[in-house]
Amino acid sequence: MIYGEIARFYGDYSGKKCVIGYSVCGRAIFAMHVGADVGRQFVAVYAVHAREWITARLALEHIARGIGKNFGGWVIPLLNPDGAEIAQAEDPLWKANGRGVDLNCNFDARWGTGTRNTRRRGAENCIGDYPFSEPETLALKNFTLKIMPCVTFAFHTKGGEIYWEFCGRGEKRGAELLAAATGYVPKVITGSAGGYKDWCIERLNIPAYTIECGADSLVHPIKNVRDIRECFGALRYFTERYGN
């Protein structure tokens, strides 16, 4: 299972690392630091949606490849360990966390206004009882506020698109760098709210990007990380060029 894989990698990791919190079922949410200890820092989060657990392996690729020398950042490979367990063992299309809340609808950014939002717990789209009702989103919120990054990334699957805007705000320049690295298309979407990107843009006033890894022709759940290989160098490419 992917949780065990990430836990073993974390245990062997010799760099700076920490547990930012625990899931509904008590699983650790791991974070590992790469790059410079001072100066510009980012936060990159993966496997927010359970069926997109393959992005946790993408996180390990990003750690292995490193980043630009003028940047540092924190990689959080598996935000949703309970949901990933459900997706791998029981329901391959499950997106939510261990109690049926969609973590990417649970942030305090026009919470509950998305067109597909529901309060009914289940595999997807449930917004939770209130913003940050889930320990996973609360842990990511608190960690992000502690780091105060200059930019954040959320790696999802699939579609080959990069979302950079929320309610008229955002920075397209970074999306264009990510597009150059991946071949994906920067895109503005409507009808979505309550995501990590949305919160970072609206509440923290920083650039934030959601990267939908892999071609739209792929089928959930993607099981081979090579199917999203165009994203392997995305963080390094971005951090070598952003602000230079």
C-alpha positions as MATLAB code, in Angstrom:
seq = 'MIYGEIARFYGDYSGKKCVIGYSVCGRAIFAMHVGADVGRQFVAVYAVHAREWITARLALEHIARGIGKNFGGWVIPLLNPDGAEIAQAEDPLWKANGRGVDLNCNFDARWGTGTRNTRRRGAENCIGDYPFSEPETLALKNFTLKIMPCVTFAFHTKGGEIYWEFCGRGEKRGAELLAAATGYVPKVITGSAGGYKDWCIERLNIPAYTIECGADSLVHPIKNVRDIRECFGALRYFTERYGN';
ca = [
       0.000    0.000    0.000;
       1.121    3.538   -0.731;
       1.041    4.638    2.921;
       3.588    2.008    3.871;
       5.738    2.972    0.912;
       5.791    6.631    1.917;
       6.326    5.801    5.597;
       9.388    3.692    4.735;
      10.791    6.433    2.501;
      10.241    8.965    5.286;
      11.988    6.727    7.787;
      15.035    6.443    5.521;
      15.086   10.102    4.500;
      18.206   11.834    5.817;
      17.061   15.395    5.246;
      14.919   17.670    7.380;
      11.504   16.122    7.931;
       8.467   16.205   10.200;
       4.943   14.892   10.740;
       2.508   17.761   10.186;
      -0.498   15.987   11.677;
      -2.582   12.842   11.645;
      -5.511   11.609    9.567;
      -8.985   10.713   10.785;
      -7.785    7.155   11.393;
      -4.553    8.230   13.047;
      -2.107    7.824   10.176;
       0.819   10.239   10.056;
       0.984   12.933    7.386;
       4.648   13.201    6.446;
       6.583   16.207    5.139;
      10.154   16.292    3.821;
      12.253   19.345    3.052;
      14.342   19.823   -0.090;
      16.682   22.584   -1.177;
      17.828   25.689    0.677;
      16.963   26.151    4.343;
      16.603   29.912    4.013;
      15.097   32.203    1.415;
      12.129   31.412   -0.776;
      10.157   28.364    0.305;
       7.284   26.432   -1.283;
       4.796   23.836   -0.107;
       3.876   21.019   -2.499;
       1.079   18.600   -1.607;
       0.124   15.332   -3.300;
      -2.583   12.660   -3.038;
      -5.241   15.047   -1.752;
      -7.809   12.851   -3.482;
      -7.649    9.189   -2.580;
      -7.862    7.703   -6.054;
      -4.990    9.972   -7.124;
      -2.548    8.186   -4.786;
      -0.107    7.751   -7.700;
       0.929   11.382   -7.160;
       2.570   10.274   -3.887;
       5.108    8.451   -6.044;
       5.497   11.604   -8.123;
       6.458   13.359   -4.876;
       9.311   10.893   -4.416;
      10.483   11.684   -7.956;
      10.498   15.378   -7.078;
      12.550   14.736   -3.951;
      15.029   12.621   -5.914;
      15.462   15.204   -8.679;
      15.912   18.152   -6.340;
      15.116   21.799   -7.009;
      16.739   25.057   -8.002;
      19.552   26.261   -5.720;
      17.777   29.508   -4.793;
      14.670   27.759   -3.470;
      13.693   25.476   -0.630;
      10.450   23.734    0.045;
       8.379   21.095    1.762;
       7.005   18.052   -0.033;
       3.918   16.415    1.523;
       3.514   13.189   -0.473;
       0.291   11.794    0.972;
      -2.228   14.191    2.514;
      -5.031   11.610    2.442;
      -3.611    8.303    3.720;
      -6.937    6.862    4.904;
      -8.660    7.589    1.621;
      -5.748    6.098   -0.311;
      -6.122    2.909    1.725;
      -9.821    2.759    0.776;
      -9.026    3.434   -2.882;
      -6.366    0.723   -3.021;
      -8.186   -1.924   -0.989;
     -11.927   -1.368   -1.472;
     -13.156    1.309   -3.876;
     -10.702    2.366   -6.605;
     -12.664    5.527   -7.461;
     -12.919    6.835   -3.876;
     -11.771   10.479   -3.604;
     -12.685   11.475   -0.057;
     -10.941   10.955    3.269;
     -11.704    8.238    5.812;
     -15.028    9.724    6.838;
     -16.324   10.664    3.429;
     -15.258   14.310    3.145;
     -13.603   15.590   -0.025;
     -10.510   17.353    1.299;
     -10.288   19.664   -1.709;
     -13.694   21.108   -0.824;
     -12.915   21.656    2.876;
     -10.719   24.776    2.824;
     -12.008   28.203    3.815;
     -12.230   29.727    0.361;
     -15.880   30.401   -0.508;
     -16.542   27.073    1.148;
     -19.711   25.321    0.036;
     -20.299   27.388   -3.108;
     -18.991   24.897   -5.670;
     -21.508   23.634   -8.193;
     -21.025   19.980   -7.214;
     -20.739   20.515   -3.472;
     -22.833   18.378   -1.152;
     -23.104   17.825    2.605;
     -23.752   14.131    2.078;
     -20.733   12.070    3.027;
     -19.493    9.690    0.396;
     -16.849    9.048   -2.215;
     -16.602   12.651   -3.466;
     -17.783   16.260   -3.287;
     -18.768   16.383    0.415;
     -17.678   19.708    1.893;
     -17.647   18.582    5.533;
     -19.424   20.188    8.474;
     -17.442   23.436    8.303;
     -14.155   24.690    6.795;
     -11.162   22.728    8.115;
     -13.445   20.222    9.831;
     -11.044   17.455    8.780;
      -7.727   16.827   10.543;
      -5.945   16.515    7.208;
      -6.959   19.960    5.922;
      -6.402   21.549    9.330;
      -2.900   20.076    9.453;
      -2.097   21.442    5.991;
      -3.535   24.852    6.890;
      -1.485   25.114   10.085;
       1.692   23.895    8.423;
       1.283   26.323    5.522;
       0.787   29.212    7.953;
       3.903   28.130    9.835;
       6.048   28.014    6.682;
       4.438   31.041    4.996;
       5.584   29.911    1.530;
       5.920   32.202   -1.449;
       4.081   29.685   -3.655;
       2.207   26.389   -3.298;
       1.527   23.434   -5.577;
      -1.150   20.735   -5.426;
      -0.545   17.748   -7.701;
      -3.690   15.898   -8.787;
      -4.704   13.631  -11.673;
      -5.756   13.890  -14.475;
      -6.334   16.109  -17.557;
      -3.047   17.776  -18.484;
      -4.152   21.178  -17.190;
      -2.829   23.782  -14.745;
      -5.245   25.849  -12.657;
      -3.816   29.128  -11.400;
      -6.775   31.465  -10.823;
      -9.509   31.832   -8.207;
     -12.269   34.453   -8.364;
     -10.265   36.814  -10.526;
      -7.004   36.494   -8.618;
      -3.842   34.496   -9.216;
      -0.563   34.584  -11.100;
      -0.467   33.154  -14.602;
       3.288   33.547  -15.031;
       4.023   30.544  -12.817;
       1.424   28.493  -14.664;
       3.238   29.257  -17.891;
       6.495   27.953  -16.396;
       4.743   24.759  -15.328;
       3.241   24.503  -18.796;
       6.690   24.790  -20.350;
       7.923   21.984  -18.083;
       5.012   19.615  -18.675;
       3.304   20.515  -21.938;
       0.070   21.078  -20.014;
      -2.390   23.925  -20.630;
      -2.932   26.793  -18.135;
      -6.665   27.079  -17.612;
      -9.225   29.124  -15.685;
     -12.089   27.034  -14.303;
     -15.403   28.026  -12.748;
     -17.817   26.330  -10.386;
     -15.127   25.126   -7.999;
     -14.406   26.354   -4.463;
     -12.906   25.286   -1.165;
      -9.644   23.907   -2.550;
      -6.119   24.340   -1.210;
      -5.137   26.458   -4.227;
      -8.220   28.608   -3.711;
      -7.411   29.201   -0.046;
      -3.782   30.086   -0.740;
      -4.781   32.629   -3.372;
      -7.712   34.179   -1.511;
      -6.566   34.045    2.108;
      -2.763   34.120    1.883;
      -2.516   36.235   -1.266;
       0.209   34.046   -2.781;
       0.456   32.274   -6.140;
      -0.876   28.726   -6.019;
      -1.205   26.074   -8.683;
      -3.164   22.863   -9.139;
      -1.482   20.569  -11.650;
      -3.700   17.854  -13.146;
      -1.075   15.252  -14.025;
      -1.494   12.906  -16.962;
      -3.473   12.935  -20.181;
      -7.250   13.079  -19.950;
      -7.378    9.797  -21.856;
      -5.949    7.974  -18.840;
      -8.372    6.102  -16.587;
      -8.653    6.483  -12.795;
      -6.924    5.162  -10.819;
      -3.577    5.632  -12.542;
      -1.233    2.949  -11.225;
       2.015    3.539  -13.103;
       3.918    6.703  -12.223;
       5.530    6.621  -15.671;
       2.125    7.614  -17.059;
       2.657   11.056  -15.509;
       6.385   11.241  -16.241;
       6.056   14.635  -17.927;
       5.675   16.020  -14.371;
       8.892   14.484  -13.032;
      10.944   17.641  -13.576;
       8.190   20.191  -12.996;
       9.279   21.439   -9.563;
      12.930   21.671  -10.543;
      12.102   23.530  -13.754;
       9.870   25.991  -11.877;
      12.297   26.692   -9.040;
      15.257   27.185  -11.399;
      13.396   29.887  -13.341;
      10.793   31.517  -11.096;
      11.776   35.049  -10.207;
      15.037   34.928  -12.169;
];
